[in-house]
Amino acid sequence: MNDLIRLLRLYRPYAGWIALSIAASLAATLANIGLMAASGWFITAMALAGVVAQSFNYFTPAAVIRAFAILRTGGRYLDRLISHEATFRLLATSRGWLFAHLEPLAPGALSDFRSGDLMARLKGDVDRLELVFLRLLAPLAVAALSSIVVILTLARHDGRLAAAVGAALLVAGLILPFAAAFAGRGAGRRTAEISAEIRTSIVDDLDGLALLQLTGADRRRFDALDRRYGDLIAEEARLARSTGFGQSGVALAGDLAAGATLLIGVPLVSSGRMSGPDLTMATLLALAAFEAFNGVPAAFTGLAGTLASARRIFALVDRQPIVVDPAKPQNPPARFDLEFTRVGLTYPGASRPALADIDLCIPEGARVAIVGSSGAGKSSLVDLLVRFRNPTSGQIRLGGAPIDQLSGEAVRERIAVVPQNAHLFTATIADNLRLARPDASDAELREAAAAACLLSSIEALPQGFDTPVGIAGARLSGGEARRLAIARALLAASPILVLDEPSEGLDAETENDLFDALLARNVGRTLILLTHRFSAIERMDEIIVIEAGRIVERGRFDELSERDGAFRRLFDRIDETIGHP
Ligand SMILES: Nc1ncnc2c1ncn2[C@@H]1O[C@H](COP(=O)(O)OP(=O)(O)OP(=O)(O)O)[C@@H](O)[C@H]1O
């Protein structure tokens, strides 16, 4: 119930549109009921007049029938127009609203969601939200309001007629749909869950299709998906049976109401308390009133699925971001020295800290390499630096300002990071570069590409900077993709540049050229390298060695190489594994 109320609150900005749509739909439904009833009355009255050879003014009823017919058509057209407009507005804002909640959660608070799952929530689950409005709220309101009009009209003729039809409407409008919804509630919820699971799997499988083929797991995954589709069809069949039970119940209630009208009305006509045409009108009025209830059982059985989708959306919206910006962020500093004071980080649920007692000062313009074996804590350090996470203890300062007093955006504008698997968008090379600076000129793009040793490769392409990079950069080699990501970071012109294994996948010559270019073109800019490669480390001002989350050694390359310490142990190990000179 709480979920339903919360869902209805989402509709509040559209209360006007919803009221308009209900008004148009009500006009069309009443016109339809009126058309049936007036036509019945008219035909019976004409027939009776013919039997007794009496003159009959057919102009007025004919005009009323025409008016009802026009109102019905116009009302239906308006109803479709308004309800679609309201639905699209609702969908557009719901998706925007959900995305606005998602954005501050990335990356930390979303790390346990698969991208397919997020996609399923943003698409399928949001789509289902409209159903409450389109199939439940509006039809139920129209059915209830039109029933009141029908009951009041019948009550003017005879109270028993009104009571009989009212009772049947109550059964058709509430009791049967509730029974159908109760019978189908499990199937409705499971339909939403299985649909979301299938969407998630499809996105995952498509992402990893090449790997699935390589490992021969594609057939197994396909069969598993097929089985889930089988489950979905079975649940939908169950749901359809419940809906069908509800709908046939509504039709039966309508027929029973018409029968009851005749049962009560015929004696009234015989005793002269009711005219023949009025009885036809009352009978058709009762029958037509049930048409408004046709969609109600489906709306009720669909509610469980819609609420399951709403719960999946609320679960996302209710997540708290890992890092919250200060209410009043400080002005960004003018200098860019980095200072870590006794910084520690323990991931939730972890038995040991990923980082502990990190004391580190990187002056503006310094060139520093941070090295350590896999899992030592290098990426965690960078996450803290760009405020993707807060340290569990200690403090980080940028230009003297505690970074938790700065907005995340201000920090990230000043610290550009190129992670190991930097994402490239499915767009052209130029589009990917301009993500960092939309107003960058062509000359600036060329300069950034040259600084990342990528210009000659781009110029060799027939479409140059307008070459599409393929899905997530699939048309580029690993080394090219990495250099494109570096060029993008260089274009951002942030005073601090952090590169995670920038030369991975490059041959020795290109690697050398890349570091020559990076060092020559970024004088004055702080450069932090996370790397295992000697050619890069040798040229850095300082090397910081991390082991199990702690700084265990630091110094210049020649000092550390001579010392029999952690640095030598680390690189002896790498030499053994990759046979580095
Ligand atoms: N989101 C997370 N939740 C829990 N533990 C994490 C998380 N991210 C990293 N860790 C753990 O923290 C430790 C440091 O990981 P980190 O990714 O910082 O290492 P790294 O030095 O960057 O490794 P690599 O060179 O392989 O990228 C590891 O033990 C890792 O398992």
PDBQT file of the ligand as one rigid body, heavy atoms in Angstrom, charges set to zero:
ROOT
HETATM    1  N1  LIG A 601      34.770  -1.809  -3.963  1.00  0.00    +0.000 N 
HETATM    2  C1  LIG A 601      35.521  -2.560  -3.180  1.00  0.00    +0.000 A 
HETATM    3  N2  LIG A 601      34.963  -3.207  -2.139  1.00  0.00    +0.000 NA
HETATM    4  C2  LIG A 601      35.715  -3.976  -1.319  1.00  0.00    +0.000 A 
HETATM    5  N3  LIG A 601      37.048  -4.151  -1.460  1.00  0.00    +0.000 NA
HETATM    6  C3  LIG A 601      37.653  -3.524  -2.478  1.00  0.00    +0.000 A 
HETATM    7  C4  LIG A 601      36.922  -2.707  -3.381  1.00  0.00    +0.000 A 
HETATM    8  N4  LIG A 601      37.798  -2.208  -4.301  1.00  0.00    +0.000 NA
HETATM    9  C5  LIG A 601      39.026  -2.708  -3.975  1.00  0.00    +0.000 A 
HETATM   10  N5  LIG A 601      38.922  -3.494  -2.882  1.00  0.00    +0.000 N 
HETATM   11  C6  LIG A 601      40.022  -4.187  -2.201  1.00  0.00    +0.000 C 
HETATM   12  O1  LIG A 601      40.971  -3.211  -1.791  1.00  0.00    +0.000 OA
HETATM   13  C7  LIG A 601      42.285  -3.650  -2.004  1.00  0.00    +0.000 C 
HETATM   14  C8  LIG A 601      43.049  -2.645  -2.896  1.00  0.00    +0.000 C 
HETATM   15  O2  LIG A 601      42.459  -2.691  -4.186  1.00  0.00    +0.000 OA
HETATM   16  P1  LIG A 601      42.913  -1.686  -5.338  1.00  0.00    +0.000 P 
HETATM   17  O3  LIG A 601      41.968  -1.884  -6.479  1.00  0.00    +0.000 OA
HETATM   18  O4  LIG A 601      43.028  -0.337  -4.794  1.00  0.00    +0.000 OA
HETATM   19  O5  LIG A 601      44.350  -2.276  -5.714  1.00  0.00    +0.000 OA
HETATM   20  P2  LIG A 601      45.311  -1.877  -6.921  1.00  0.00    +0.000 P 
HETATM   21  O6  LIG A 601      46.647  -1.685  -6.326  1.00  0.00    +0.000 OA
HETATM   22  O7  LIG A 601      44.750  -0.757  -7.706  1.00  0.00    +0.000 OA
HETATM   23  O8  LIG A 601      45.294  -3.224  -7.782  1.00  0.00    +0.000 OA
HETATM   24  P3  LIG A 601      45.513  -3.374  -9.397  1.00  0.00    +0.000 P 
HETATM   25  O9  LIG A 601      46.929  -2.999  -9.713  1.00  0.00    +0.000 OA
HETATM   26  O10 LIG A 601      45.266  -4.856  -9.607  1.00  0.00    +0.000 OA
HETATM   27  O11 LIG A 601      44.481  -2.519 -10.055  1.00  0.00    +0.000 OA
HETATM   28  C9  LIG A 601      42.186  -5.041  -2.619  1.00  0.00    +0.000 C 
HETATM   29  O12 LIG A 601      42.349  -5.978  -1.564  1.00  0.00    +0.000 OA
HETATM   30  C10 LIG A 601      40.785  -5.111  -3.155  1.00  0.00    +0.000 C 
HETATM   31  O13 LIG A 601      40.273  -6.408  -3.089  1.00  0.00    +0.000 OA
ENDROOT
TORSDOF 0
